[in-house]
Amino acid sequence: MDFAEQVKSSVDIVKTIEQYVRLKKAGGSPRYTGLCPFHTEKTPSFSVHSSHQFYYCFGCGARGDLFKFVMEIERISFFEALKLVAERNGISMPKREYTDPDAKLRGALMEMHETAARVFQSNLNGPAGAQARQYLASRNVTPDQIAEFGLGLSDAGGNQLVRQFESRFAPEHLEQSGLVAKRQEAAGYYDRFRGRLMFPIHNETGKVIGFGGRALRPGEEPKYLNSPETALYRKSYVLYNLHRAKDAIRTHEYSVLVEGYMDVIGVYSAGVHNVVASCGTSLTNTQVRVLKRHSERIVVNFDPDNAGASATEKYIQMLLDEGLRVNVLELGGDLDPDEYVKASGVDAYRARLEKAPAYFHWLADRARKKYDMRTVEGRMDAFKFLAPSIQSITDRLERFAVANDVADYLGVDEKLVRDHFSKGTSERPSAPRRPEMPPTERLLLHSLLASEIARTQAIPELRDLSAVDRFVSRNVFQALFAIHSDGGVFRFSDLEGRLSEADRDLLSSAVFADEVLEEGKAAEQAMACLRSLKSQDPRSEAAALRAQIKAAERQGDIEEAMRLTKELDLKSRAASTITR
């Protein structure tokens, strides 16, 4: 067994995927279900099979083993996924060189970012960090918070990281790190971040992949300078603090979205751990989908200024389009979340979060401020302003209830509202139906996949059974027969690897069907299915008995015909036991 198979055999795919997706066990079966992390959906179509160590999405067709999942979700190579899974589970990687250039680049960049984080932290804690520490103290950021969030200070001279990196990393890696830049008018490199307060940005596994740097000198622009896009860091995919917040988001069943790094640090440090922010960029659909993997509810708590209100208004529709349930918290007194927590305490902030109004109430208040509610035209404009977000509600009864509430609040005629929303949301065209396996065929496949004994006993007889040629899943069975002939250890991934795309879909849909095998009875059930199939085969013993019965009846031998009929009835009962 190679190292990858060793890792896969010792790591539970369910626990791996649960680090990214909320899963629920499907009754007493080995299946788990959740919202697919690879496409937008409102009802779960993503399934994980703990026995076969395999996942499949009925919505978008995503499928694979735990390495494929980690590769897709983290956007990394196979070697990097193997290394990540092994490290997370305390499995030592074998000492070997790897030649994948992408993996080499990412490995170098990861090491460079870890080095940079240590250097920045050392700078902040040293003599050069006095001004930055003074600024943090003025924002009531404690030494413990500085340490927990890994805050640091970049060197004002602009060559500290270059000196650290030049002797250790290839020039092409330096240029792609986002930490240093090539000089335009001279040879060599310089540090991208100089004299800035540094906020490390982590991926979901807690590795540093980028930085945000805040200016400390008066008038310096930009106020915040963020890492550029690199092989490690894609801004549209990353949320600040998610690696710390994701467990709390699942526990509390909602996330809190704030605007900036300092808001996250203040709110998180006060004890509200389900808080995240975008990394100095506009919120993207991809970031929203990342959040939705952990909870379908979100409270937006941006700064109470005009820019914060405009951003909230802009993002509500995006959040609704991705299927999230949205509440909006607007704090009074012109205080941002960090300031409010410090002024009023965490209990007051938690209470405000729990009572945050649904988005349409916030939008309705916003509309009343925007338009002249004393006129019919103003009230209609306010209604039109709200209509797209109300139309996003897929449940018809909920949509009408919200629309009527808003109409009453704005003073708009309810009949007009009902007429406007009577059509509801458009339905997506249904996907073509897959052919369904008959119960005996499906149960036989389940039994063979579950048990080596079942395969050993049933496959030799199944090979020559003409009924298999009429199976919906005949290609799956033929591949299974071929693997059995090859000998060795049976692996579900090997079977899937021999199939066409359509047959893989068929296999996946059968594996994740609501089929329950009695524990330890797979071989017995396989043989019962085999007997049932034999009884339907024209060449079977049952067919022969029927022919003998007809011959006896033609010859007038009623006693022999009755004896044969009784024998046939006994065989039919035994074969049909499994299908009841």
C-alpha positions in Angstrom: 0.0 0.0 0.0 1.5 3.4 -1.0 1.5 6.3 1.4 -1.6 8.0 -0.1 -3.6 4.9 0.4 -2.2 4.6 4.0 -3.4 8.1 4.7 -6.8 7.5 3.1 -7.4 4.3 5.0 -6.7 5.9 8.3 -8.5 9.2 7.9 -12.3 9.6 8.1 -13.6 11.5 5.1 -16.6 12.7 7.2 -14.4 14.4 9.8 -12.3 15.9 7.0 -15.2 17.4 5.2 -16.9 18.5 8.4 -14.1 21.0 8.8 -15.6 22.8 5.8 -19.3 21.7 5.6 -22.0 21.2 8.2 -23.1 17.5 7.8 -26.0 15.7 9.2 -26.3 11.9 9.5 -29.0 10.4 7.4 -30.8 8.0 9.8 -29.0 4.8 10.5 -27.2 4.7 7.1 -23.5 5.5 6.6 -24.5 8.6 4.6 -24.2 12.3 5.7 -25.8 15.2 3.9 -25.2 19.0 3.7 -25.1 22.0 1.5 -22.7 21.6 -1.4 -19.6 23.8 -1.1 -19.1 23.8 -4.8 -22.3 25.4 -6.0 -25.1 27.6 -4.7 -28.1 25.7 -3.3 -30.8 26.1 -0.7 -31.6 22.5 0.0 -28.9 19.9 0.6 -27.9 17.7 -2.3 -24.3 17.0 -1.1 -23.7 13.5 0.4 -20.8 11.8 2.0 -20.5 8.0 2.4 -18.5 7.0 5.4 -18.1 3.4 4.4 -16.9 4.0 0.9 -15.0 7.2 1.9 -16.6 9.1 -1.0 -18.7 12.3 -1.6 -21.1 13.1 -4.3 -23.4 16.1 -5.1 -26.7 15.3 -6.9 -26.9 19.0 -7.8 -23.6 19.8 -9.6 -22.1 16.3 -9.9 -19.0 17.0 -7.8 -17.6 13.8 -6.5 -14.4 12.1 -5.3 -12.4 11.0 -2.3 -11.0 13.0 0.6 -7.9 14.1 -1.4 -10.1 15.3 -4.3 -12.3 17.3 -1.8 -9.3 19.0 -0.2 -7.7 19.8 -3.6 -11.0 21.4 -4.8 -11.9 23.3 -1.6 -8.3 24.5 -1.0 -7.4 24.9 -4.7 -4.1 23.0 -4.2 -2.3 20.1 -5.9 -2.6 16.4 -5.0 0.7 16.4 -3.2 -0.3 19.5 -1.2 -3.6 17.9 -0.3 -1.9 14.7 0.8 0.5 16.7 2.9 -2.2 18.8 4.5 -4.4 15.8 5.4 -1.4 13.9 6.8 -0.3 16.9 8.9 -3.8 17.5 10.3 -4.0 13.9 11.4 -0.5 13.5 12.9 0.8 11.3 10.1 4.5 11.9 9.2 5.2 12.5 5.5 7.9 10.3 4.0 11.2 12.1 3.3 11.1 12.6 -0.5 11.6 15.4 -2.9 8.6 16.5 -5.1 8.9 18.0 -8.5 5.5 19.6 -9.2 6.5 23.2 -9.9 3.2 24.5 -8.6 3.6 22.6 -5.3 7.2 23.9 -5.1 6.1 27.5 -5.6 3.3 27.2 -3.0 5.6 25.5 -0.5 8.2 28.3 -0.9 5.5 31.0 -0.6 4.1 29.4 2.5 7.5 29.3 4.1 8.1 33.0 3.1 4.8 34.1 4.7 5.6 32.2 7.9 9.0 33.9 8.0 7.5 37.3 7.4 4.9 36.8 10.2 7.7 36.0 12.7 9.8 39.0 11.5 6.9 41.4 11.7 5.9 40.2 15.2 9.5 40.6 16.4 9.6 44.1 15.0 6.4 45.1 16.9 7.7 43.8 20.2 11.2 45.4 19.7 12.4 49.0 20.1 11.2 49.9 16.6 7.6 49.0 17.5 7.0 51.8 20.1 4.9 54.0 17.9 2.8 51.0 16.7 2.3 49.7 20.2 1.2 53.2 21.3 -1.4 53.3 18.5 -2.7 49.9 19.5 -2.9 50.9 23.1 -5.0 53.9 22.0 -7.4 51.5 20.4 -7.4 49.4 23.6 -5.8 46.5 22.0 -4.0 44.5 24.7 -0.7 42.6 24.5 -2.7 39.3 24.6 -4.8 40.4 21.6 -1.6 41.4 19.8 -0.2 37.9 20.3 -3.4 36.0 19.5 -3.9 37.8 16.2 -0.2 37.8 15.3 -0.1 41.6 14.8 3.3 42.9 13.6 5.2 45.8 12.1 7.0 46.0 8.8 10.4 47.5 8.6 10.5 51.2 7.6 13.7 50.8 5.7 12.2 48.4 3.1 14.9 45.7 2.9 14.4 43.5 5.9 12.5 40.7 4.1 14.7 40.9 1.0 17.7 40.1 3.2 15.8 37.2 4.8 14.7 35.8 1.4 17.4 36.3 -1.2 19.8 33.6 0.0 17.0 31.0 0.6 14.5 31.3 -2.3 14.7 31.4 -6.1 14.3 34.8 -7.8 11.0 33.8 -9.5 9.6 32.8 -6.1 10.5 36.2 -4.7 8.6 38.0 -7.4 5.5 35.8 -6.9 5.4 36.1 -3.1 3.6 39.5 -2.9 5.9 40.3 -0.1 8.7 41.9 -2.1 8.8 43.7 -5.4 11.4 44.1 -8.1 13.0 47.5 -8.5 12.2 49.2 -11.7 15.3 51.4 -12.2 17.9 49.3 -10.5 18.8 45.7 -9.7 17.4 43.8 -6.8 14.2 43.9 -4.7 12.5 45.9 -2.0 9.9 45.1 0.7 6.3 45.8 -0.4 5.2 46.7 3.1 7.3 49.4 4.9 6.6 51.0 8.3 3.0 49.6 8.5 1.0 47.8 11.2 0.7 44.3 9.9 -2.4 42.1 10.1 -1.7 38.5 9.0 -4.4 36.9 6.9 -5.0 33.1 7.2 -6.6 30.5 5.1 -9.2 28.2 6.7 -6.6 25.9 8.0 -4.8 28.7 9.9 -1.8 29.2 7.6 -0.6 32.7 6.9 -1.2 33.5 3.2 -1.2 37.3 3.0 -1.2 40.5 5.0 -3.0 43.8 5.4 -0.8 46.7 6.3 -2.2 49.9 8.0 -0.3 53.2 7.6 1.0 54.7 10.8 2.4 57.9 9.4 -0.1 60.8 9.1 -1.3 61.4 5.6 0.3 58.2 4.2 -1.8 56.6 1.4 -3.2 54.2 1.0 -4.4 53.9 4.5 -4.6 50.1 4.1 -2.3 48.2 1.7 -3.1 44.6 1.2 -1.2 41.7 -0.3 -1.7 41.3 -4.1 -3.1 38.1 -5.6 -0.6 35.2 -5.4 -0.7 31.4 -5.8 -1.6 31.3 -2.1 -3.9 34.3 -1.7 -7.0 35.0 -3.8 -8.8 37.9 -2.2 -12.3 36.9 -3.4 -12.0 33.6 -1.6 -10.7 34.6 1.8 -12.4 36.0 4.9 -10.4 37.6 7.7 -10.6 35.5 11.0 -12.7 32.6 9.5 -10.2 30.0 10.6 -10.9 31.1 14.2 -14.6 31.9 13.8 -15.9 28.9 11.9 -16.6 26.6 14.9 -18.4 29.4 16.7 -20.4 30.2 13.5 -21.6 26.6 13.5 -22.3 26.6 17.2 -24.4 29.8 17.2 -25.8 29.1 13.7 -25.0 32.5 12.3 -22.0 34.6 11.3 -21.4 38.3 12.1 -19.9 40.3 9.2 -18.1 43.5 10.1 -16.0 45.8 7.9 -12.5 45.8 9.2 -9.6 44.1 11.0 -9.9 46.2 14.1 -13.7 45.5 14.4 -13.0 41.7 14.2 -10.2 41.9 16.8 -12.4 44.0 19.2 -15.5 41.9 18.9 -13.8 38.6 18.9 -11.6 39.5 21.9 -14.8 40.5 23.8 -16.1 37.0 23.4 -18.2 37.1 20.3 -16.2 34.6 18.3 -18.4 34.1 15.2 -17.2 37.3 13.6 -15.4 37.8 10.2 -14.6 40.5 7.7 -13.7 40.7 4.1 -9.9 41.4 3.6 -10.0 45.1 2.6 -12.0 44.4 -0.6 -15.6 44.3 -1.6 -17.5 41.3 -0.6 -17.8 38.6 -3.3 -20.2 35.8 -4.1 -17.4 33.3 -3.5 -16.8 34.7 0.0 -20.6 34.5 0.7 -20.6 30.8 -0.4 -17.6 30.1 1.9 -19.6 31.6 4.8 -22.7 29.6 3.8 -20.8 26.4 4.2 -20.8 27.0 8.0 -24.2 28.7 8.5 -27.1 29.9 6.4 -27.8 32.9 8.6 -25.7 36.1 8.7 -25.9 39.4 10.7 -24.4 42.3 8.8 -22.9 44.9 11.2 -21.1 47.5 9.2 -20.1 50.9 10.4 -23.1 53.3 10.9 -21.8 56.0 8.4 -23.1 56.5 4.9 -20.4 54.3 3.4 -21.3 51.4 5.8 -25.0 51.8 5.0 -24.4 51.9 1.3 -22.2 48.7 1.5 -24.9 47.0 3.5 -27.5 47.9 0.9 -25.3 46.7 -1.9 -24.5 43.3 -0.3 -28.0 42.4 0.9 -29.1 41.3 -2.6 -25.9 39.3 -3.0 -26.4 37.5 0.3 -30.1 36.7 -0.6 -29.1 35.5 -4.1 -26.7 33.0 -2.4 -29.6 31.7 -0.2 -28.6 33.2 3.1 -31.1 34.5 5.7 -30.0 38.1 6.4 -30.4 40.3 9.4 -28.9 43.8 9.7 -27.6 45.4 12.9 -27.1 49.1 12.9 -25.5 50.4 16.1 -26.5 53.8 17.4 -24.2 56.7 18.5 -22.1 56.6 15.3 -20.1 53.7 16.9 -18.5 51.0 14.9 -18.7 47.4 16.4 -15.3 47.6 18.1 -16.1 51.0 19.7 -19.6 49.8 20.7 -18.3 46.7 22.5 -15.8 48.8 24.4 -18.4 51.5 25.3 -21.4 49.3 26.1 -20.0 45.9 26.9 -20.2 42.5 25.2 -23.6 41.6 26.8 -25.3 44.6 25.3 -23.7 43.8 21.9 -24.9 40.2 22.1 -28.4 41.3 22.9 -28.4 43.6 19.9 -27.1 40.8 17.7 -29.9 38.5 18.8 -32.6 41.1 18.1 -31.1 42.4 14.8 -34.0 43.0 12.5 -34.5 41.1 9.2 -33.1 42.8 6.2 -36.4 44.0 4.8 -37.1 46.0 8.0 -33.7 47.7 7.6 -34.3 48.3 3.9 -37.7 49.7 4.6 -36.3 52.2 7.1 -33.6 53.0 4.5 -36.3 53.6 1.9 -38.3 55.9 4.2 -35.2 58.1 4.5 -34.5 58.1 0.8 -37.9 58.9 -0.6 -40.7 61.4 0.2 -43.2 59.3 2.0 -45.8 62.1 2.0 -46.5 61.5 -1.7 -47.9 58.5 -3.6 -44.9 58.7 -6.0 -42.5 58.6 -3.1 -44.2 55.6 -1.5 -44.2 53.8 -4.8 -40.5 54.5 -5.3 -39.8 53.2 -1.9 -41.8 50.0 -2.7 -39.9 49.6 -6.0 -36.6 50.0 -4.1 -37.6 47.0 -1.8 -39.2 44.8 -4.4 -36.1 42.9 -5.7 -35.1 41.8 -2.3 -38.6 40.6 -1.4 -38.8 38.8 -4.8 -35.7 36.8 -3.7 -37.8 35.0 -1.0 -38.5 31.6 -2.6 -41.2 30.5 -0.2 -44.5 31.9 -1.6 -46.3 32.3 1.7 -43.3 34.0 3.4 -42.9 36.3 0.4 -46.5 37.5 0.6 -46.3 37.9 4.4 -43.2 40.1 4.1 -44.6 42.0 1.2 -47.8 42.8 3.1 -45.8 43.9 6.2 -43.7 46.2 4.0 -46.7 47.6 2.1 -48.4 48.4 5.4 -45.2 50.0 6.7 -44.8 52.2 3.6 -48.5 52.9 3.1 -48.7 51.2 -0.2 -52.0 49.5 -1.4 -51.9 45.7 -0.5 -53.7 44.7 -3.7 -51.0 46.3 -5.8 -48.4 44.3 -3.8 -50.3 41.0 -4.2 -50.5 41.6 -8.0 -46.8 42.4 -8.2 -45.7 39.2 -6.4 -48.4 36.8 -7.6 -46.1 35.2 -10.2 -43.4 34.3 -7.6 -40.0 33.3 -8.4 -39.2 31.4 -11.6 -38.6 27.7 -11.4 -35.3 26.3 -12.7 -35.8 23.6 -15.4 -35.6 20.2 -13.9 -32.6 18.1 -14.7 -33.1 15.0 -16.9 -34.1 12.0 -14.9 -31.5 9.3 -14.4 -32.6 5.7 -15.1 -33.6 4.0 -11.8 -32.3 0.6 -10.8 -34.8 -2.0 -9.8 -34.7 -2.9 -6.1 -33.1 -6.2 -6.5 -30.3 -4.8 -8.8 -29.6 -1.9 -6.4 -29.5 -4.1 -3.3 -27.2 -6.6 -5.1 -24.8 -3.8 -5.9 -24.9 -2.5 -2.3 -24.2 -6.0 -1.0 -21.2 -6.6 -3.4 -19.7 -3.2 -2.6 -20.0 -3.9 1.2 -18.6 -7.4 1.5 -15.6 -9.3 0.1 -17.4 -12.5 1.1 -20.4 -11.5 -1.0 -18.2 -10.8 -4.0 -16.4 -14.1 -3.6 -19.6 -16.1 -3.4 -21.8 -14.2 -5.9 -19.6 -12.9 -8.7 -18.6 -16.3 -10.2 -22.3 -17.1 -10.8 -23.3 -13.6 -11.8 -20.8 -13.5 -14.6 -22.7 -16.0 -16.7 -26.2 -14.7 -15.8 -27.9 -13.2 -18.8 -30.0 -11.0 -16.5 -26.9 -8.9 -15.8 -26.8 -7.8 -19.5 -30.3 -6.2 -18.9 -29.2 -4.3 -15.8 -29.4 -0.5 -15.8 -26.0 -0.6 -14.1 -24.5 -3.4 -16.3 -21.3 -1.4 -17.0 -20.8 -0.9 -13.2 -21.2 -4.7 -12.6 -18.8 -5.5 -15.5 -16.2 -3.2 -14.0 -16.8 -4.8 -10.6 -16.3 -8.2 -12.2 -13.0 -7.1 -13.8 -11.6 -5.8 -10.5 -12.5 -9.0 -8.8 -10.7 -11.0 -11.5 -7.6 -8.9 -11.0 -7.4 -9.9 -7.3 -6.0 -7.7 -4.6 -7.8 -5.3 -2.2 -11.1 -3.9 -3.5 -11.3 -0.1 -3.4 -14.3 2.0 -4.3 -12.1 4.6 -6.0 -10.7 1.9 -8.3 -14.3 0.9 -9.4 -15.2 4.5 -10.0 -12.0 5.1 -12.0 -13.0 2.4 -14.6 -16.4 4.0 -15.4 -17.6 6.7 -17.8 -19.1 9.9 -16.5 -22.7 8.7 -16.9 -21.9 5.4 -15.1 -20.1 7.2 -12.3 -23.3 9.2 -11.8 -25.3 6.0 -11.8 -23.0 4.4 -9.2 -23.1 7.5 -7.0 -26.9 7.8 -7.1 -27.2 4.1 -6.2 -24.6 4.3 -3.4 -26.4 7.3 -1.8 -29.9 5.8 -2.2 -31.8 5.1 1.0 -30.7 1.4 1.1 -30.1 -0.2 4.5 -28.1 -3.4 4.7 -28.4 -5.6 7.7 -25.1 -5.6 9.5 -23.1 -8.8 8.7 -25.7 -10.0 6.2 -24.4 -8.6 2.9 -23.3 -12.0 1.6 -26.6 -13.6 2.5 -28.5 -10.7 0.8 -26.3 -11.0 -2.3 -27.1 -14.7 -2.6 -30.8 -14.0 -2.1 -30.7 -11.4 -4.9 -28.8 -13.9 -7.1 -31.5 -16.6 -6.5 -34.2 -14.0 -7.4 -32.4 -13.1 -10.7 -31.9 -16.8 -11.6 -35.6 -17.4 -11.2 -36.2 -14.8 -13.9 -33.5 -16.0 -16.3 -34.8 -18.0 -19.3 -32.0 -20.5 -18.7 -32.8 -20.9 -15.0 -34.0 -23.9 -13.1 -37.3 -22.1 -12.5 -37.8 -21.7 -16.3 -37.0 -25.4 -16.7 -39.6 -26.3 -14.1 -42.2 -24.2 -15.8 -41.5 -26.0 -19.1 -41.8 -29.4 -17.3 -45.1 -28.3 -15.8 -46.5 -27.4 -19.2 -45.3 -30.8 -20.7 -46.9 -32.7 -17.8 -50.2 -30.8 -18.3 -50.2 -31.6 -22.0 -49.7 -35.3 -21.3 -52.5 -35.3 -18.7 -50.1 -36.1 -15.8 -51.9 -33.9 -13.3 -50.1 -35.4 -10.3 -46.6 -34.7 -11.7 -47.7 -31.2 -12.7 -48.9 -30.5 -9.2 -45.6 -31.8 -7.7 -43.5 -29.6 -10.0 -45.7 -26.6 -9.3 -45.2 -27.1 -5.5 -41.4 -27.3 -6.1 -41.5 -24.1 -8.2 -43.5 -22.3 -5.6 -41.0 -23.1 -2.9 -38.1 -21.9 -5.0 -40.0 -18.7 -5.9 -40.7 -17.9 -2.2 -37.1 -18.3 -1.3 -36.0 -16.1 -4.2 -38.5 -13.4 -3.5 -37.7 -13.0 0.3 -35.2 -10.3 -0.4 -37.6 -8.1 -2.5 -40.4 -7.9 0.1 
